[in-house]
């Protein structure tokens, strides 16, 4: 089993649905060790050796004694959307950041932008010894998401994991037999040094799949094993929890079918290779570094020998083309179906100079208070304004509060307003590429569009000012003010004070 990929929920279909009669399907969210949706989430330091190298980390768990990498969260009850996670900060290791904040990636936070998590945009950090209750609804959302620290580079030290909301009315539920904690797969980069000590563009020491991996020249550490029965169909919920690299994902000898991406059910898309570039790669373009079990996990059939398999390195013939991920419902992009016909049209030219990412020749200044008082881009206050945003050149760009229509994908010169792919993350491709997204401004709040760079969209500013944050939110900044600068504190960190 070769793992190197991100952001897609998959149904594994060996022999392309050529199966005998199916046995009963276990209920979603079956036996496992995931936490949620009403629970404490303790954040603590712990020494672990996920690839054979021991180091201190920042991890999450139901208690400070049960933290582990990665820790999954899920709804447990089918269709439940009320989420209450009380984050308790037990961090004490001064080689890493000790304050924290959690971002719930992919959840729209309708009416609860204060709970979105990005430090400096929606909140101040939670200081050591304190706690903060994230209490919100994931209304009309289901699928595979992830959570992570949104305080500088802290999540590179381990504070990240998958988050699943099961759908009792999944339109594709007849296509798979197994969908539980055992089929949630996380892929992430791993570093042997604490994040504050790493260089600006560090090279990962290893790739971890479900928290296990090996590094070049290291010991034969235990690999993640996914056990399967012959002639059963498995829904693999695959999530990249990476800090930096893009990945490629394939399974030797199997064809997969994508059924959901970013919480959006899609028409069936058979593939044997996933890349995060967002457009179809050539069969030889993927890095194939698997010697000694690095960058790998094991798909093991029940009854097969307990041993590391060998890879056949067969060229892949069905790589994913992002534009083929057409949604099952709500297919059309909002607004009139022509270029530039949105109520507001924004061009973002992305560049890199003097060690800084630039958007329209400006770099991002971290806000001094966690609110959109002077946003870089402010939309109309109307809740029905259509936004069309063009992203040029290179960098992965993410919007949190919306699933947007990608009306023009990387590597393409055509526009599709009728049935475009809907995503909450898109890759803008290479130099000279143009990616165009369109969405409706129907979710008041300050939302960060970012990944290696940042822009804050302030949506419906009057509603932001009148939003109802809990009293505990108002105490975060004064407490962080009293806590004082951290050591280590990257030079780019702004110390927050309330105005």
C-alpha positions as CSV (number, residue, x, y, z in Angstrom):
1,X,0.0,0.0,0.0
2,X,1.6,3.2,-1.1
3,X,0.4,6.4,0.6
4,X,1.2,9.9,-0.5
5,X,-2.0,12.1,-0.8
6,X,-4.7,14.4,0.6
7,X,-8.2,15.8,1.2
8,X,-10.4,13.1,-0.4
9,X,-12.9,10.6,1.0
10,X,-12.6,7.4,-1.0
11,X,-14.5,4.2,-1.6
12,X,-12.0,1.4,-2.4
13,X,-13.6,-0.8,-5.0
14,X,-11.4,-3.9,-5.9
15,X,-12.3,-5.4,-9.2
16,X,-14.6,-2.4,-9.8
17,X,-17.8,-3.6,-8.0
18,X,-17.4,-7.2,-9.2
19,X,-18.6,-8.7,-5.9
20,X,-20.8,-11.4,-4.5
21,X,-23.8,-10.5,-2.4
22,X,-22.8,-8.0,0.3
23,X,-22.8,-8.8,4.0
24,X,-24.6,-6.2,6.2
25,X,-22.8,-2.9,6.5
26,X,-21.7,-1.8,10.0
27,X,-23.2,1.4,11.3
28,X,-21.1,4.5,10.6
29,X,-18.9,5.5,13.4
30,X,-18.5,1.9,14.7
31,X,-16.1,0.7,17.3
32,X,-13.0,2.8,17.7
33,X,-11.2,5.4,19.7
34,X,-12.4,8.7,18.2
35,X,-13.5,11.5,20.5
36,X,-16.6,13.6,20.3
37,X,-18.9,15.4,19.7
38,X,-19.4,16.6,23.3
39,X,-16.1,16.1,25.1
40,X,-13.0,17.6,26.6
41,X,-10.0,17.9,24.3
42,X,-6.8,18.0,26.3
43,X,-3.7,19.4,24.7
44,X,-0.5,18.2,26.3
45,X,3.2,17.5,25.6
46,X,4.3,13.9,25.2
47,X,7.5,12.2,24.0
48,X,6.7,9.7,21.1
49,X,8.7,8.0,18.3
50,X,6.2,7.6,15.5
51,X,9.0,6.9,12.9
52,X,11.6,5.5,15.4
53,X,13.0,8.9,16.4
54,X,11.9,10.0,19.9
55,X,11.0,13.7,20.5
56,X,8.6,15.9,22.5
57,X,5.4,16.8,20.7
58,X,2.1,18.7,21.1
59,X,-0.8,16.2,21.0
60,X,-4.6,16.0,21.7
61,X,-6.6,13.5,23.7
62,X,-9.6,12.9,26.0
63,X,-7.2,13.7,28.9
64,X,-3.6,14.7,29.2
65,X,-2.7,11.1,29.9
66,X,-4.4,9.8,26.7
67,X,-3.0,12.2,24.1
68,X,-1.7,10.5,20.9
69,X,-0.9,11.1,17.2
70,X,-3.2,11.6,15.4
71,X,-6.3,11.8,17.5
72,X,-9.6,11.5,15.5
73,X,-12.8,13.4,16.3
74,X,-16.2,12.3,15.1
75,X,-19.9,12.9,15.5
76,X,-20.5,9.4,16.8
77,X,-24.3,9.8,16.5
78,X,-25.5,9.8,12.9
79,X,-26.6,13.2,11.7
80,X,-25.7,15.0,14.9
81,X,-24.4,18.5,14.2
82,X,-24.1,20.2,17.6
83,X,-20.4,20.1,18.5
84,X,-19.0,21.0,21.9
85,X,-15.3,20.6,22.4
86,X,-13.7,22.0,25.6
87,X,-10.1,22.6,24.7
88,X,-7.9,22.3,27.9
89,X,-4.3,23.6,27.6
90,X,-1.7,21.5,29.6
91,X,1.3,22.5,27.5
92,X,4.5,23.1,29.4
93,X,7.5,22.3,27.1
94,X,9.3,25.7,26.4
95,X,11.0,24.4,23.2
96,X,7.6,24.7,21.5
97,X,4.7,27.1,21.6
98,X,2.6,26.7,24.8
99,X,-0.5,28.7,24.0
100,X,-2.8,27.2,21.5
101,X,-6.0,27.5,19.4
102,X,-7.9,25.0,17.3
103,X,-9.3,25.4,13.8
104,X,-12.0,23.1,12.5
105,X,-11.1,22.8,8.9
106,X,-13.9,22.6,6.4
107,X,-16.7,23.5,8.8
108,X,-18.5,26.6,7.7
109,X,-19.1,28.1,11.2
110,X,-22.4,29.6,10.2
111,X,-23.2,32.2,12.7
112,X,-20.2,31.3,14.9
113,X,-17.1,32.8,13.2
114,X,-15.7,33.4,16.7
115,X,-15.1,29.6,17.0
116,X,-13.2,29.2,13.8
117,X,-9.8,29.3,15.5
118,X,-7.2,31.3,13.5
119,X,-5.2,33.3,16.0
120,X,-5.3,37.0,15.1
121,X,-8.4,36.6,12.9
122,X,-11.1,35.2,15.1
123,X,-9.5,34.8,18.6
124,X,-6.5,35.2,20.8
125,X,-4.7,32.0,21.9
126,X,-5.6,29.8,24.9
127,X,-2.8,30.2,27.5
128,X,-1.4,27.2,29.5
129,X,-3.6,26.3,32.4
130,X,-6.7,27.7,30.7
131,X,-9.5,26.2,28.7
132,X,-11.9,27.4,26.0
133,X,-15.2,25.8,24.9
134,X,-15.7,25.7,21.1
135,X,-19.5,25.4,20.9
136,X,-21.0,25.5,17.4
137,X,-23.1,23.7,14.8
138,X,-22.0,22.0,11.6
139,X,-25.4,22.6,10.1
140,X,-26.2,20.6,7.0
141,X,-22.6,19.4,6.8
142,X,-21.3,15.8,6.7
143,X,-18.1,14.2,5.4
144,X,-14.4,14.1,6.2
145,X,-12.7,17.1,7.6
146,X,-9.8,17.8,10.0
147,X,-8.8,19.9,12.9
148,X,-5.4,21.4,13.8
149,X,-3.7,24.1,15.8
150,X,-4.0,27.5,14.1
151,X,-1.3,29.2,16.1
152,X,1.7,29.7,13.9
153,X,3.4,26.4,13.1
154,X,2.3,24.6,16.2
155,X,0.4,21.9,14.3
156,X,3.7,20.7,12.8
157,X,4.5,19.5,16.3
158,X,1.5,17.1,16.2
159,X,-1.6,19.0,17.1
160,X,-3.8,17.8,14.2
161,X,-6.1,15.0,13.2
162,X,-9.1,13.8,11.2
163,X,-12.7,14.8,12.0
164,X,-15.7,12.9,10.6
165,X,-19.4,13.8,10.5
166,X,-21.3,10.7,9.4
167,X,-24.3,11.2,7.1
168,X,-27.3,8.8,7.7
169,X,-28.6,9.8,4.2
170,X,-25.3,9.4,2.3
171,X,-26.3,9.1,-1.4
172,X,-23.4,6.6,-1.9
173,X,-24.0,4.4,1.1
174,X,-25.0,1.5,-1.1
175,X,-21.5,1.4,-2.6
176,X,-19.5,0.4,0.5
177,X,-19.7,-2.2,3.3
178,X,-17.3,-0.7,5.9
179,X,-17.1,2.9,7.1
180,X,-15.8,3.3,10.6
181,X,-12.8,4.5,12.6
182,X,-10.6,1.8,11.0
183,X,-11.0,3.3,7.5
184,X,-10.1,6.9,8.4
185,X,-6.6,7.5,7.0
186,X,-4.4,10.5,7.8
187,X,-1.2,11.4,5.9
188,X,1.2,14.0,7.2
189,X,4.8,15.2,7.2
190,X,6.9,14.8,10.3
191,X,10.0,16.6,11.6
192,X,12.6,15.5,14.2
193,X,13.0,19.1,15.6
194,X,10.4,21.3,17.3
195,X,8.7,23.6,14.8
196,X,10.1,26.9,16.2
197,X,13.6,25.6,15.6
198,X,13.1,24.6,11.9
199,X,14.2,26.6,8.9
200,X,11.7,28.7,6.9
201,X,11.2,25.9,4.4
202,X,12.1,22.7,6.3
203,X,12.5,19.3,4.7
204,X,10.3,16.6,6.4
205,X,12.2,13.7,8.0
206,X,9.4,11.3,7.3
207,X,5.8,10.8,6.1
208,X,3.4,9.4,8.7
209,X,0.3,7.4,7.8
210,X,-2.1,7.1,10.7
211,X,0.7,8.4,12.9
212,X,3.3,5.8,11.8
213,X,6.2,5.8,9.4
214,X,9.9,5.4,8.8
215,X,12.7,7.8,7.9
216,X,15.6,7.3,5.5
217,X,18.5,5.6,7.4
218,X,16.3,5.0,10.5
219,X,15.0,1.8,12.1
220,X,12.3,-0.5,10.7
221,X,9.6,1.2,12.8
222,X,6.1,-0.2,12.8
223,X,4.0,0.8,9.8
224,X,0.3,1.5,9.8
225,X,-1.7,-1.6,8.8
226,X,-5.2,-1.4,7.4
227,X,-6.8,-4.9,7.5
228,X,-9.5,-5.8,5.0
229,X,-11.5,-8.8,4.0
230,X,-11.6,-10.0,0.4
231,X,-14.7,-9.0,-1.6
232,X,-15.8,-6.3,0.8
233,X,-15.9,-2.6,-0.2
234,X,-14.2,-0.1,2.0
235,X,-14.9,3.7,2.3
236,X,-11.4,5.2,3.0
237,X,-11.7,8.7,4.4
238,X,-8.3,10.0,3.4
239,X,-7.1,13.3,4.9
240,X,-3.9,15.2,4.5
241,X,-2.9,16.7,7.8
242,X,0.3,18.0,6.3
243,X,2.1,21.2,7.4
244,X,3.8,21.7,4.0
245,X,4.2,19.0,1.3
246,X,1.7,17.9,-1.2
247,X,1.4,14.2,-1.5
248,X,0.4,11.4,-4.0
249,X,-1.7,8.4,-3.0
250,X,-2.1,5.0,-4.7
251,X,-2.8,1.4,-3.6
252,X,-0.9,-1.3,-5.5
253,X,-3.2,-3.5,-7.5
254,X,-6.4,-1.6,-6.8
255,X,-8.7,0.9,-8.5
256,X,-10.4,3.5,-6.2
257,X,-13.5,5.6,-6.8
258,X,-13.8,9.0,-5.3
259,X,-17.3,9.6,-3.9
260,X,-16.8,12.8,-1.8
261,X,-14.3,15.7,-1.6
262,X,-14.3,18.3,1.1
263,X,-17.7,17.2,2.4
264,X,-19.3,17.5,-1.1
265,X,-20.7,14.2,-2.5
266,X,-19.5,13.8,-6.1
267,X,-20.3,11.7,-9.1
268,X,-18.3,8.5,-9.1
269,X,-14.7,9.2,-10.3
270,X,-12.5,6.0,-10.8
271,X,-8.8,6.7,-10.2
272,X,-5.6,4.8,-9.3
273,X,-3.6,7.9,-8.4
274,X,-4.3,11.0,-6.4
275,X,-2.2,14.2,-6.5
276,X,-2.8,17.4,-4.7
277,X,-1.8,19.5,-7.7
278,X,-5.4,19.7,-8.8
279,X,-4.8,18.7,-12.4
280,X,-3.9,15.5,-14.1
281,X,-0.2,14.5,-13.7
282,X,1.6,12.3,-16.2
283,X,2.0,8.7,-15.1
284,X,5.7,9.2,-14.4
285,X,5.4,12.5,-12.5
286,X,4.9,11.2,-9.0
287,X,7.9,10.6,-6.7
288,X,8.2,6.9,-6.1
289,X,10.4,6.6,-3.0
290,X,9.3,3.6,-1.0
291,X,12.6,1.7,-0.3
292,X,12.6,0.2,3.2
293,X,9.0,1.1,3.8
294,X,9.4,4.9,3.8
295,X,6.3,6.9,2.6
296,X,4.2,3.7,3.0
297,X,1.6,1.9,4.9
298,X,0.2,-1.7,4.5
299,X,-3.1,-2.8,3.1
300,X,-3.3,-6.4,4.4
301,X,-6.0,-8.9,3.6
302,X,-7.1,-11.1,6.5
303,X,-5.0,-14.3,6.3
304,X,-2.1,-12.7,4.4
305,X,1.4,-13.1,5.8
306,X,2.5,-10.6,8.4
307,X,5.3,-9.1,6.5
308,X,6.2,-5.9,4.6
309,X,4.9,-6.2,1.0
310,X,6.9,-5.3,-2.0
311,X,5.7,-2.6,-4.4
312,X,5.2,-3.4,-8.1
313,X,5.8,0.2,-9.1
314,X,3.3,-0.2,-12.0
315,X,2.7,3.0,-13.9
316,X,-0.6,4.6,-13.0
317,X,-3.1,5.0,-15.8
318,X,-6.0,6.8,-14.1
319,X,-4.7,9.9,-12.3
320,X,-7.2,12.3,-10.8
321,X,-8.3,15.3,-12.8
322,X,-9.8,17.7,-10.2
323,X,-12.2,19.1,-12.7
324,X,-13.9,15.7,-13.0
325,X,-15.1,15.9,-9.3
326,X,-18.6,17.2,-10.3
327,X,-21.0,17.6,-7.3
328,X,-24.2,15.5,-7.1
329,X,-26.4,18.5,-6.1
330,X,-26.3,22.3,-6.2
331,X,-24.2,22.0,-9.3
332,X,-24.2,25.4,-10.9
333,X,-21.9,28.2,-9.8
334,X,-23.8,31.2,-8.3
335,X,-24.5,34.2,-10.5
336,X,-24.6,34.7,-14.3
337,X,-22.6,32.1,-16.2
338,X,-20.0,34.3,-17.8
339,X,-16.6,35.6,-16.8
340,X,-16.6,38.8,-14.7
341,X,-20.4,38.7,-14.1
342,X,-20.2,38.4,-10.3
343,X,-21.3,41.4,-8.1
344,X,-17.7,41.8,-7.0
345,X,-14.7,40.6,-9.0
346,X,-11.3,40.3,-7.3
347,X,-8.0,39.5,-8.9
348,X,-5.3,38.1,-6.6
349,X,-1.9,38.0,-8.1
350,X,0.3,35.7,-6.0
351,X,4.1,36.1,-6.0
352,X,7.2,35.5,-3.9
353,X,10.0,38.0,-3.3
354,X,12.7,38.5,-0.7
355,X,11.5,35.6,1.3
356,X,7.9,36.8,1.5
357,X,4.7,35.7,-0.3
358,X,2.9,38.6,-1.9
359,X,-0.7,39.2,-2.9
360,X,-1.0,42.1,-5.3
361,X,2.5,43.1,-4.2
362,X,1.5,43.3,-0.6
363,X,2.4,41.0,2.3
364,X,0.1,40.0,5.1
365,X,0.3,41.9,8.4
366,X,-1.0,39.8,11.3
367,X,-3.9,41.7,12.9
368,X,-3.3,43.2,16.4
369,X,-6.7,42.2,17.5
370,X,-8.8,39.1,16.5
371,X,-11.4,40.9,14.5
372,X,-11.7,42.2,11.0
373,X,-11.3,45.9,11.8
374,X,-9.2,46.8,8.8
375,X,-9.6,43.8,6.4
376,X,-7.5,43.6,3.2
377,X,-10.7,42.8,1.2
378,X,-14.2,43.8,2.3
379,X,-17.2,42.6,0.5
380,X,-20.6,44.2,0.1
381,X,-22.7,43.9,3.3
382,X,-25.5,42.3,1.3
383,X,-25.8,38.6,2.1
384,X,-26.5,37.7,-1.5
385,X,-23.4,39.3,-3.2
386,X,-21.6,36.9,-5.6
387,X,-17.8,37.0,-5.4
388,X,-15.5,35.9,-8.3
389,X,-11.9,35.6,-7.3
390,X,-9.0,34.9,-9.7
391,X,-5.9,33.4,-8.2
392,X,-2.8,33.6,-10.3
393,X,0.6,31.8,-10.2
394,X,1.5,29.4,-7.5
395,X,0.4,28.5,-3.9
396,X,-2.3,26.4,-2.3
397,X,-5.1,28.7,-1.2
398,X,-7.8,27.8,1.3
399,X,-11.1,29.5,2.2
400,X,-12.8,28.3,5.3
401,X,-16.3,29.6,5.5
402,X,-17.6,28.5,2.1
403,X,-17.5,25.6,-0.4
404,X,-16.7,27.6,-3.5
405,X,-17.2,26.7,-7.2
406,X,-13.9,26.3,-9.0
407,X,-15.1,27.6,-12.4
408,X,-11.6,27.5,-13.9
409,X,-9.1,24.9,-12.7
410,X,-5.3,24.9,-12.8
411,X,-4.0,23.7,-16.2
412,X,-7.1,24.7,-18.0
413,X,-8.1,27.7,-20.0
414,X,-11.9,27.0,-20.0
415,X,-14.6,28.1,-17.6
416,X,-17.3,25.9,-16.3
417,X,-20.3,27.6,-14.6
418,X,-22.8,24.8,-15.1
419,X,-21.3,21.9,-13.0
420,X,-17.9,23.0,-11.6
421,X,-16.1,21.1,-8.9
422,X,-17.0,22.5,-5.4
423,X,-14.1,22.7,-2.9
424,X,-12.9,24.4,0.2
425,X,-9.3,24.1,-1.0
426,X,-7.8,24.5,-4.4
427,X,-4.3,24.4,-5.9
428,X,-3.4,27.3,-8.2
429,X,-1.0,25.3,-10.2
430,X,2.3,26.6,-11.7
431,X,3.6,29.9,-12.7
432,X,1.2,31.5,-15.2
433,X,-1.8,29.4,-14.2
434,X,-5.1,31.0,-13.5
435,X,-7.7,29.5,-11.1
436,X,-11.0,31.2,-10.7
437,X,-13.5,30.5,-7.8
438,X,-16.9,31.9,-7.2
439,X,-19.0,31.9,-4.0
440,X,-21.9,33.7,-2.4
441,X,-21.2,36.0,0.6
442,X,-23.9,34.5,2.9
443,X,-21.8,33.8,6.1
444,X,-20.9,36.9,8.1
445,X,-17.4,36.9,9.7
446,X,-13.7,37.4,9.1
447,X,-12.4,34.5,7.1
448,X,-8.8,33.8,6.2
449,X,-7.8,32.7,2.8
450,X,-4.3,31.3,3.1
451,X,-1.6,28.7,2.9
452,X,1.9,30.2,3.0
453,X,0.2,33.6,2.6
454,X,-2.9,35.2,3.9
455,X,-5.8,37.5,3.1
456,X,-8.7,38.2,5.4
457,X,-12.2,38.5,3.9
458,X,-14.5,40.5,6.1
459,X,-18.0,39.4,5.2
460,X,-21.0,41.4,6.2
461,X,-19.1,43.7,8.6
462,X,-22.1,45.0,10.5
463,X,-23.2,41.5,11.4
464,X,-19.7,40.7,12.7
465,X,-19.8,43.7,15.0
466,X,-23.1,42.5,16.5
467,X,-22.2,38.8,16.7
468,X,-22.7,37.1,20.1
469,X,-19.4,35.7,21.3
470,X,-19.4,33.9,24.7
471,X,-17.9,35.8,27.7
472,X,-15.0,33.3,27.8
473,X,-14.0,34.6,24.3
474,X,-13.6,38.1,25.6
475,X,-11.2,36.9,28.3
476,X,-8.8,35.2,25.9
477,X,-6.9,38.3,24.9
478,X,-6.5,39.8,28.4
479,X,-5.2,36.4,29.6
480,X,-2.8,36.1,26.7
481,X,-1.7,39.7,27.4
482,X,-0.8,38.8,31.0
483,X,0.9,35.5,29.9
484,X,3.5,37.6,28.0
485,X,5.7,36.7,25.0
486,X,6.6,33.1,24.6
487,X,10.1,31.7,24.4
488,X,10.6,30.5,21.7
489,X,8.6,33.2,19.9
490,X,9.2,33.5,16.2
491,X,10.0,37.1,15.2
492,X,6.9,37.2,13.0
493,X,4.5,36.7,16.0
494,X,2.4,39.7,16.9
495,X,1.5,40.0,20.6
496,X,-2.2,40.6,20.9
497,X,-3.8,43.3,22.9
498,X,-7.4,44.4,23.0
499,X,-8.4,47.8,21.9
